[in-house]
Amino acid sequence: MPLRKALACALGAAVCTGLLGTGCAPEPRGSAARGTPVPGAPPERTAHRPLPGVGPALRDRVPSAARQAVVVRGGAEDDNRAQVVLYERGADHGWRAVAGPWPAHNGLRGWTSEHEAGDLRTPIGVFSLSDAGGRLPAPWARLPYDEDPEFHAEGTGHLGEPLEGSFDYVVAIDYNRVPGTTPLDETRPMGEDKGGGVWIHVDHGGPTNACVSLRAEHMRVLLKALDPARKPVVVMGPEAALKE
C-alpha cells in the first residue's frame, strides 16, 4: 500500500475512534438523549410520602379513602403529654403537614391497646372522626356539629385544675360509639366495659381520663379544617406504638 494511502486510513480510524469515545455514535432509533423525556411519555411520578413516623401496623389501618389524618404522638407508654399534627393527603405528593405541631394532653396513665372503662388510658389505634359538637357555637365547623348546653364540664381535673370550658368544642373519636350521632350519644356497641366518650376537646391544663385535649385556639383551627368529604381519621398512640 502506498505510504500516502496508509496514512489516510490510519488518520480516518483515529478520528472515528475519537468520535465514538465521546458519544457520537448514533443512538438507537426512537431513543432520546439522556435526561430528555421521550415525546408523549408519561411524566415521572415521585414516591408518595407516607404518614411521617407511622409504621405499617397503623398505616395499613388508615382507610384508602382518608385524605385527612390527625396524628397524636405520645412519649412513653405511661406519658400523658402528646403532640398533635394535622396531615392531608394529595394525589401528587402523599401526606404532608398542614397544621401543628400542637401540644396536647392524653389519659392520666398514658396509653393502651386494650382500653377499659376507668383505666385512665387513651386507646391506641386508628379511628374515624365523623361528628363534633360543643357548648359554644361553631358555624365554621365542617363536621356535623351539635351545639348543646349539655356539653358542660364542672369540678376539677387530676391536678386540681378547673374543668370549666373543656367541652366548649369537641370532636368525637369513633371508638366504641355510633358514627353519625352527637358526641353526647351514649350507645356503646362494644359494651360499657370497653369505655367510650373519647373525644378531642379543649385542654384544661392537665391529663384527661382518656381523651386528647388541645388549646381552644387549636381546636378552632381543627374544627375549621376537618372535612367529612375527606374522610378524616385520628392516628394515635405513644411513639413506639406508632412506629411499629
C-alpha positions as CSV (number, residue, x, y, z in Angstrom):
1,M,0.0,0.0,0.0
2,P,1.4,3.4,-0.9
3,L,2.5,5.4,2.1
4,R,0.1,8.3,1.5
5,K,-2.9,5.8,1.4
6,A,-1.8,4.1,4.6
7,L,-1.5,7.4,6.4
8,A,-5.0,8.4,5.3
9,C,-6.5,5.1,6.6
10,A,-4.8,5.5,10.0
11,L,-6.0,9.1,10.3
12,G,-9.5,8.1,9.5
13,A,-9.5,5.2,12.1
14,A,-8.2,7.6,14.8
15,V,-10.9,10.2,14.0
16,C,-13.7,7.5,14.1
17,T,-12.4,6.1,17.4
18,G,-12.3,9.6,18.9
19,L,-15.9,10.3,17.9
20,L,-17.2,7.0,19.3
21,G,-15.3,7.6,22.6
22,T,-17.1,11.0,23.0
23,G,-20.6,9.6,22.5
24,C,-21.0,10.5,18.9
25,A,-22.3,7.0,17.8
26,P,-25.8,7.2,16.5
27,E,-28.4,6.3,19.2
28,P,-30.9,3.5,18.6
29,R,-34.0,4.6,16.6
30,G,-36.7,6.0,18.9
31,S,-34.5,6.8,21.8
32,A,-33.9,10.2,23.4
33,A,-30.9,11.8,24.8
34,R,-30.2,11.1,28.4
35,G,-32.2,13.4,30.7
36,T,-34.6,14.3,27.9
37,P,-38.1,12.8,28.1
38,V,-39.4,10.9,25.2
39,P,-42.2,12.9,23.5
40,G,-45.6,11.6,24.6
41,A,-44.2,9.6,27.5
42,P,-46.0,10.0,30.9
43,P,-44.2,12.2,33.4
44,E,-42.1,10.5,36.1
45,R,-44.0,10.1,39.4
46,T,-42.3,10.8,42.7
47,A,-42.9,8.4,45.6
48,H,-45.9,9.4,47.7
49,R,-44.9,10.3,51.2
50,P,-46.4,8.1,53.9
51,L,-47.5,9.5,57.3
52,P,-44.3,10.6,59.0
53,G,-43.3,8.4,61.9
54,V,-46.2,6.0,61.4
55,G,-45.2,2.4,60.7
56,P,-47.0,-0.3,58.7
57,A,-49.1,-1.7,61.7
58,L,-51.2,1.5,62.0
59,R,-50.5,2.9,58.5
60,D,-52.2,-0.1,56.9
61,R,-55.3,0.6,59.0
62,V,-55.8,4.1,57.6
63,P,-58.6,3.8,55.0
64,S,-57.6,4.4,51.4
65,A,-60.4,7.0,51.1
66,A,-59.0,9.0,54.0
67,R,-57.5,12.3,53.0
68,Q,-57.0,13.9,56.4
69,A,-55.2,12.4,59.4
70,V,-54.8,13.9,62.9
71,V,-51.7,12.2,64.3
72,V,-51.4,12.2,68.1
73,R,-47.9,11.2,69.1
74,G,-47.3,10.5,72.8
75,G,-44.0,9.9,74.5
76,A,-43.6,6.7,76.5
77,E,-46.5,4.4,77.1
78,D,-47.2,5.9,80.5
79,D,-46.8,9.6,79.5
80,N,-49.8,11.9,79.5
81,R,-48.4,14.6,77.2
82,A,-48.5,14.4,73.5
83,Q,-48.1,16.4,70.2
84,V,-50.7,16.7,67.5
85,V,-50.2,17.4,63.8
86,L,-52.9,17.5,61.1
87,Y,-51.9,16.0,57.8
88,E,-53.6,15.9,54.4
89,R,-53.0,13.5,51.5
90,G,-52.8,14.7,47.9
91,A,-52.8,12.7,44.8
92,D,-49.4,14.2,43.7
93,H,-47.5,14.4,47.0
94,G,-48.8,11.9,49.5
95,W,-49.2,13.0,53.2
96,R,-47.9,16.4,54.3
97,A,-48.4,18.5,57.4
98,V,-50.9,21.4,57.2
99,A,-51.3,22.4,60.8
100,G,-49.4,21.9,64.1
101,P,-47.5,20.6,65.9
102,W,-49.6,21.5,68.9
103,P,-49.1,20.4,72.5
104,A,-51.7,18.1,73.9
105,H,-52.7,16.0,76.9
106,N,-54.0,12.4,76.9
107,G,-55.0,10.0,79.6
108,L,-53.5,10.3,83.1
109,R,-51.9,6.9,82.9
110,G,-50.8,7.1,79.3
111,W,-51.9,4.7,76.5
112,T,-53.3,1.2,76.0
113,S,-54.2,-1.1,73.1
114,E,-56.9,-2.7,75.3
115,H,-58.9,0.2,76.7
116,E,-61.3,-0.5,79.5
117,A,-63.7,1.9,81.2
118,G,-62.0,3.8,84.0
119,D,-58.4,2.7,83.2
120,L,-57.4,6.4,82.7
121,R,-55.6,5.5,79.5
122,T,-56.1,6.6,75.9
123,P,-56.8,3.9,73.3
124,I,-54.1,3.3,70.7
125,G,-55.3,3.0,67.1
126,V,-56.8,4.5,64.0
127,F,-60.3,5.8,64.4
128,S,-62.6,7.9,62.1
129,L,-63.7,11.4,63.0
130,S,-67.3,11.9,61.9
131,D,-69.0,14.2,64.4
132,A,-68.4,17.2,66.5
133,G,-70.2,19.5,69.0
134,G,-69.8,21.8,71.9
135,R,-71.3,24.2,74.3
136,L,-70.3,27.1,72.1
137,P,-71.5,27.7,68.5
138,A,-69.1,26.9,65.7
139,P,-70.8,27.9,62.4
140,W,-67.5,27.4,60.6
141,A,-67.2,23.7,61.6
142,R,-67.4,21.3,58.6
143,L,-68.2,18.1,60.5
144,P,-71.9,17.8,61.7
145,Y,-71.9,19.9,64.8
146,D,-74.2,19.7,67.8
147,E,-74.4,22.9,69.8
148,D,-75.9,21.9,73.2
149,P,-75.6,23.2,76.8
150,E,-75.2,19.5,77.8
151,F,-71.6,19.9,76.8
152,H,-70.7,21.2,80.2
153,A,-67.8,20.2,82.4
154,E,-67.5,21.0,86.1
155,G,-65.3,20.3,89.1
156,T,-61.5,19.8,88.9
157,G,-59.1,17.7,87.0
158,H,-56.4,15.3,88.1
159,L,-54.1,18.1,89.0
160,G,-56.8,20.2,90.7
161,E,-57.3,22.4,87.6
162,P,-60.8,23.6,86.8
163,L,-62.6,21.7,84.1
164,E,-65.0,24.5,83.1
165,G,-64.9,25.2,79.3
166,S,-63.3,21.8,78.5
167,F,-66.3,20.9,76.3
168,D,-66.7,24.2,74.6
169,Y,-65.6,22.4,71.4
170,V,-65.3,18.6,70.9
171,V,-64.6,16.2,68.1
172,A,-65.8,12.7,68.8
173,I,-63.3,9.9,68.3
174,D,-65.1,6.9,66.8
175,Y,-64.1,4.5,69.5
176,N,-67.0,2.4,70.8
177,R,-69.6,4.8,69.5
178,V,-72.1,5.0,66.7
179,P,-70.8,7.4,63.9
180,G,-73.3,9.9,62.7
181,T,-74.7,10.7,66.1
182,T,-74.0,13.6,68.5
183,P,-70.9,13.1,70.7
184,L,-73.3,13.1,73.6
185,D,-74.8,9.8,72.4
186,E,-74.0,7.1,75.0
187,T,-74.5,4.0,72.8
188,R,-71.6,1.6,73.3
189,P,-71.5,-1.1,70.6
190,M,-68.7,-3.0,72.2
191,G,-70.3,-2.8,75.7
192,E,-70.0,-0.5,78.6
193,D,-66.9,-2.2,80.0
194,K,-64.9,-1.0,76.9
195,G,-65.4,2.6,77.8
196,G,-66.4,5.4,75.4
197,G,-67.0,9.1,75.2
198,V,-63.4,9.5,73.9
199,W,-63.1,13.0,72.4
200,I,-60.7,15.6,71.3
201,H,-61.6,18.6,73.4
202,V,-60.4,21.8,74.9
203,D,-57.4,21.5,77.2
204,H,-57.9,22.2,80.8
205,G,-54.2,22.2,81.8
206,G,-53.8,18.6,82.9
207,P,-54.2,15.0,81.8
208,T,-57.6,13.6,80.9
209,N,-59.5,10.4,81.6
210,A,-59.0,9.0,78.1
211,C,-59.5,11.9,75.7
212,V,-57.0,14.1,73.8
213,S,-57.1,17.8,74.7
214,L,-55.9,20.8,72.7
215,R,-55.8,24.5,73.4
216,A,-59.0,26.3,72.4
217,E,-57.4,28.2,69.5
218,H,-56.1,24.9,68.1
219,M,-59.5,23.2,68.5
220,R,-61.0,26.0,66.4
221,V,-58.3,25.5,63.7
222,L,-59.0,21.8,63.7
223,L,-62.8,22.2,63.5
224,K,-62.4,24.6,60.6
225,A,-60.1,22.2,58.8
226,L,-61.8,18.7,59.3
227,D,-63.8,18.0,56.2
228,P,-66.2,15.0,56.1
229,A,-65.7,14.8,52.4
230,R,-62.0,14.0,53.1
231,K,-62.9,11.1,55.5
232,P,-60.7,12.3,58.4
233,V,-59.2,9.9,60.9
234,V,-57.1,10.1,64.0
235,V,-54.0,8.0,64.3
236,M,-52.8,8.0,68.0
237,G,-50.5,6.3,70.4
238,P,-47.1,6.5,72.1
239,E,-44.1,6.9,69.9
240,A,-43.1,3.2,70.0
241,A,-46.6,2.0,69.0
242,L,-46.8,4.5,66.2
243,K,-43.6,3.3,64.7
244,E,-44.5,-0.5,64.7
